Amino acid sequence: MLLKPNMNWPANQGIALPTVMANTTLSRDFLQVDFSVEEPINCFRSEVLEDGGHSWEDSCVEIFLQNPADPGEYFNFETTSRGYLLAAHGPDRENRTLLNSAQMAQVERTKQLASVIGDFVCWGMSIRIPASLFGLDSFEGVQLRGNLYKCADKSKTPHYLSAFPIETEKPDFHRPEFFDILV
Protein backbone atom coordinates (compact mmCIF):
# COMPACT_ATOMS: atom_id res chain seq x y z
CA MET A 1 0.00 0.00 0.00
CA LEU A 2 1.11 3.54 -0.72
CA LEU A 3 1.40 5.95 2.21
CA LYS A 4 -0.05 9.34 1.32
CA PRO A 5 0.27 12.88 2.69
CA ASN A 6 -2.72 14.79 4.00
CA MET A 7 -2.41 17.87 1.80
CA ASN A 8 -4.70 19.84 4.16
CA TRP A 9 -1.84 19.86 6.68
CA PRO A 10 0.34 22.96 6.13
CA ALA A 11 3.49 20.94 6.95
CA ASN A 12 2.96 18.86 3.78
CA GLN A 13 2.29 21.79 1.45
CA GLY A 14 4.78 23.20 -1.02
CA ILE A 15 7.51 20.60 -0.43
CA ALA A 16 8.87 17.53 -2.19
CA LEU A 17 7.52 14.54 -0.24
CA PRO A 18 8.81 11.00 0.27
CA THR A 19 7.41 8.02 -1.59
CA VAL A 20 6.67 5.16 0.81
CA MET A 21 5.35 1.71 -0.01
CA ALA A 22 4.39 -0.79 2.68
CA ASN A 23 3.48 -4.45 2.47
CA THR A 24 1.81 -6.25 5.40
CA THR A 25 1.91 -10.00 5.91
CA LEU A 26 0.22 -11.88 8.74
CA SER A 27 1.34 -15.38 9.67
CA ARG A 28 0.34 -17.53 12.61
CA ASP A 29 3.08 -16.07 14.82
CA PHE A 30 4.04 -12.69 13.33
CA LEU A 31 2.82 -9.52 11.72
CA GLN A 32 5.46 -8.39 9.24
CA VAL A 33 5.50 -4.96 7.63
CA ASP A 34 8.03 -4.19 4.91
CA PHE A 35 8.60 -0.50 4.16
CA SER A 36 10.39 0.89 1.12
CA VAL A 37 11.23 4.60 1.38
CA GLU A 38 12.54 7.09 -1.19
CA GLU A 39 12.81 10.58 0.24
CA PRO A 40 14.32 13.88 -0.80
CA ILE A 41 17.63 14.56 0.97
CA ASN A 42 16.06 17.47 2.92
CA CYS A 43 13.46 15.05 4.34
CA PHE A 44 16.07 12.58 5.62
CA ARG A 45 17.42 12.68 9.17
CA SER A 46 19.29 9.95 11.06
CA GLU A 47 20.51 10.96 14.53
CA VAL A 48 18.74 8.68 17.04
CA LEU A 49 21.28 6.15 18.35
CA GLU A 50 19.34 3.87 20.71
CA ASP A 51 16.08 2.06 21.28
CA GLY A 52 13.62 4.20 23.21
CA GLY A 53 14.85 7.44 21.62
CA HIS A 54 12.77 10.12 19.89
CA SER A 55 12.31 8.05 16.73
CA TRP A 56 9.70 10.41 15.24
CA GLU A 57 12.31 13.17 15.01
CA ASP A 58 14.36 11.07 12.54
CA SER A 59 13.31 9.50 9.27
CA CYS A 60 10.94 6.99 10.74
CA VAL A 61 8.29 4.46 9.75
CA GLU A 62 5.58 3.62 12.24
CA ILE A 63 3.04 0.87 12.86
CA PHE A 64 0.12 1.71 15.14
CA LEU A 65 -2.09 -1.29 16.02
CA GLN A 66 -5.22 -1.70 18.06
CA ASN A 67 -4.41 -4.36 20.64
CA PRO A 68 -6.30 -7.48 19.47
CA ALA A 69 -6.32 -8.77 23.07
CA ASP A 70 -7.62 -5.45 24.49
CA PRO A 71 -9.34 -3.21 21.90
CA GLY A 72 -9.39 -0.33 24.42
CA GLU A 73 -5.67 0.27 23.84
CA TYR A 74 -3.25 0.47 20.95
CA PHE A 75 0.45 -0.16 20.40
CA ASN A 76 2.86 2.09 18.52
CA PHE A 77 6.06 0.73 16.97
CA GLU A 78 8.24 3.55 15.59
CA THR A 79 11.44 2.54 13.80
CA THR A 80 14.18 4.81 12.48
CA SER A 81 16.10 4.19 9.26
CA ARG A 82 18.90 2.74 11.43
CA GLY A 83 16.53 0.26 13.07
CA TYR A 84 16.17 1.90 16.48
CA LEU A 85 12.74 1.34 18.00
CA LEU A 86 10.37 3.23 20.24
CA ALA A 87 7.39 1.11 21.29
CA ALA A 88 4.59 1.68 23.77
CA HIS A 89 0.96 0.83 24.47
CA GLY A 90 -1.98 2.47 26.16
CA PRO A 91 -5.45 3.91 25.61
CA ASP A 92 -4.39 7.34 24.28
CA ARG A 93 -1.47 9.69 23.61
CA GLU A 94 -0.94 10.69 27.26
CA ASN A 95 -1.26 7.31 28.95
CA ARG A 96 1.48 5.24 27.29
CA THR A 97 3.56 2.46 28.82
CA LEU A 98 6.92 1.97 27.13
CA LEU A 99 7.91 -1.56 26.24
CA ASN A 100 10.92 -2.71 28.22
CA SER A 101 14.16 -3.74 26.51
CA ALA A 102 13.27 -7.47 26.57
CA GLN A 103 9.92 -6.75 24.90
CA MET A 104 11.53 -4.45 22.32
CA ALA A 105 14.10 -7.15 21.54
CA GLN A 106 11.21 -9.41 20.46
CA VAL A 107 10.40 -6.98 17.63
CA GLU A 108 12.67 -8.07 14.77
CA ARG A 109 14.02 -5.26 12.60
CA THR A 110 15.87 -5.77 9.35
CA LYS A 111 17.16 -2.64 7.68
CA GLN A 112 18.13 -1.92 4.13
CA LEU A 113 21.05 0.48 4.39
CA ALA A 114 20.35 3.98 3.17
CA SER A 115 21.82 4.94 -0.18
CA VAL A 116 21.87 8.25 -2.00
CA ILE A 117 20.59 8.28 -5.57
CA GLY A 118 20.69 11.77 -7.04
CA ASP A 119 18.77 14.03 -4.65
CA PHE A 120 17.04 11.14 -2.87
CA VAL A 121 17.85 8.86 0.04
CA CYS A 122 16.50 5.34 -0.41
CA TRP A 123 16.15 2.95 2.50
CA GLY A 124 13.96 0.13 3.74
CA MET A 125 12.84 -1.50 6.96
CA SER A 126 11.18 -4.84 7.71
CA ILE A 127 9.53 -5.19 11.10
CA ARG A 128 8.24 -8.49 12.56
CA ILE A 129 6.00 -8.22 15.60
CA PRO A 130 5.18 -11.46 17.45
CA ALA A 131 1.63 -12.33 18.51
CA SER A 132 3.02 -13.12 21.97
CA LEU A 133 3.77 -9.41 22.51
CA PHE A 134 -0.01 -8.85 22.64
CA GLY A 135 -0.50 -11.82 24.97
CA LEU A 136 -1.83 -13.97 22.11
CA ASP A 137 -0.88 -17.57 21.29
CA SER A 138 -1.22 -16.76 17.58
CA PHE A 139 -2.76 -14.33 15.11
CA GLU A 140 -5.09 -17.06 13.75
CA GLY A 141 -8.59 -15.66 13.30
CA VAL A 142 -7.48 -12.15 14.29
CA GLN A 143 -8.27 -9.08 12.21
CA LEU A 144 -5.70 -6.33 12.81
CA ARG A 145 -6.75 -2.68 12.78
CA GLY A 146 -4.29 0.17 12.70
CA ASN A 147 -2.43 2.63 10.53
CA LEU A 148 1.04 2.98 9.03
CA TYR A 149 3.00 6.22 9.04
CA LYS A 150 6.15 7.97 7.82
CA CYS A 151 7.50 11.13 9.40
CA ALA A 152 10.65 13.03 10.31
CA ASP A 153 9.69 15.88 12.63
CA LYS A 154 13.20 17.32 13.00
CA SER A 155 14.39 16.96 9.41
CA LYS A 156 15.03 20.11 7.38
CA THR A 157 11.68 19.35 5.71
CA PRO A 158 9.26 17.79 8.22
CA HIS A 159 6.54 15.67 6.61
CA TYR A 160 3.71 13.32 7.57
CA LEU A 161 2.28 10.42 5.55
CA SER A 162 -0.22 7.70 6.45
CA ALA A 163 -1.75 4.59 4.91
CA PHE A 164 -5.28 5.62 5.94
CA PRO A 165 -6.50 9.25 6.02
CA ILE A 166 -6.41 11.19 9.27
CA GLU A 167 -9.00 13.95 9.26
CA THR A 168 -7.45 16.42 11.70
CA GLU A 169 -6.28 20.04 11.31
CA LYS A 170 -2.64 19.16 11.94
CA PRO A 171 -0.58 15.95 11.97
CA ASP A 172 -1.68 13.61 14.76
CA PHE A 173 -0.89 9.90 14.48
CA HIS A 174 -2.26 9.01 17.92
CA ARG A 175 -5.83 8.85 16.60
CA PRO A 176 -7.19 5.29 16.75
CA GLU A 177 -10.58 6.48 15.47
CA PHE A 178 -8.89 6.65 12.03
CA PHE A 179 -7.50 3.09 12.18
CA ASP A 180 -8.67 0.67 9.51
CA ILE A 181 -8.14 -2.99 8.67
CA LEU A 182 -4.42 -3.56 7.94
CA VAL A 183 -4.36 -7.24 7.08
N, C-alpha and C positions, 0 to 999 in steps of 0.2 A: 504494500500500500504506500501511496505517496503522502508524505507529511506536507501540509499546506499552511501558509501564513494567513492570519486573520488580517485582511487589509484595512479593516476599520481601526486597528490599533496604530496610533501614530508611530510607534517604534518600528513598525514594518514598512512604513511608507517612504518612498523615494530612495531606497537602497537596493543594492544587489543582494539577493537572498540565497541561502544554501538550497541545494537540492538534496532531499533525504528520502530514501526508499527503505521500507521496513518489511520484513517477512516474519510472520509468526507461525510457529509450529508447536502443537501440543501433543506430547506423548503421555504414556501412563504416568511417568515419574517426573517429567520436566515440562516447563514452558520455555521455549527458546525463541528469542527475538534477534534477528540479524538485521543490523542497520548498515547502510551504505551512505556515506556523506560526501558531498562535494560542495565546498564552501569557499566564497571569495576570501582572499588572504586577510582582509580587514575584519572578517567575521570570526576568524580562528584565534583561539587563545588556549594555552596549555601551561598552566602554572601550578595547579593543585598537585601535591606530591604525596598524598596519603589517603587511605580510606577514611571516611568520616569528614572530609574537608568540604569546602563550599563548592561542590561540583558544578552547580548552576552558573557560577561565575565564569567557568571555562567552557570551551566547546564540549557540549554534553548532550547525550541522548538519555531519555527518561522513559520508564515504564511505570505507569500508575495503574494499580489493580484493586478492584473491590475484593476484599477478603472473602473467598468462597466459603470459608468456615464461619465467618461472622460478617454478614453483609452491612453491618453498622459501622465498619471501619474499612480503610483502604491502606494499601502499601504503596510506597514510592521507592523506586530503584533508579538512582541517577548516576550515570557512568560517564566519566570524562574520556577524551580520546586516548589517554594513557591507560585507561582501565581502572582508575580509582573510583570507588563506589561510596555513595551516601545512600543509606536505606533506613526507612522508618515506617511505623504504622500507627494508626490512630483514627479517630472519628472525623477530624478536621485539621486545618492548618496549624492551629495553636496547640493542640493536644497530641503531640507526636512522641512516640517512644522509639529511640534509635535502636537499630539492631546492634547487638554486641559483635565483637570481632569474630567469634566462632560462627555466629549466624551469617555474617557477611562473607566469611570464607566458603560457605556452602553455595554462594552465588558464583557460578563459573563465568569468567570473563575471558574472551579471546579477542585480542585486538589485531587489527590490520594496521601496520605502521603508517603514519601519515606521510604522504609524499606531495611535493609541489609540482603541479602541472600548469605552466603558464601563470595565471593570476589566481589559481585555485589550489586549495589544500584538499586532498582526497584521503579519507580514512574510513575505517569500518570497525564495528564492534558487534560481537555475538555474546549474548547474555543468556545463561541457562539457570532458571530458578526452579528449585525442587519443590514438589508438592508438600514435602515434609515441613518446609518452612512455614506453611499455613496450618500445620497440624493435621494435614490430610495424609492418608495412606497412598492415595493416587489421585490423578486428575480424571479418572474414568467417570463419565457421566456428568462432569462439571462444565458449566458454561462460564467462561471468564469475561468479565466486563471491565473496561478500563479505557485508557487513552495512552498514546505514545507522543513524545515531545522531543523537540530539539531547541536548544537555546544556548546563549553565551552572554550572560548579563554584563560581564565586564570586558568584553571584547571591544575593539575600536568601533565596531558596528553591532550593537546588541540587536538580537532578533528572536522571534518566537514562532515556532511552527508546531502544528498538532495533527494527528491522524483524523480526529473528529472535531468539528467546530466547537469553539467555546464562545458563547454569546455574552461577553462582558465588555465593559468600556476600555479596560486595559488588560495586559497579559495577566493571567491568573490560572495556573495549572492545578491548583488545589481545589478543584470544583467537580466533585464526583457526580453532580447532577448532569454533567455533560459526558459521562462515560457511556460507552456503547459496547456491543459485543465484539471482542477482539479475535476470538478463535471460534 
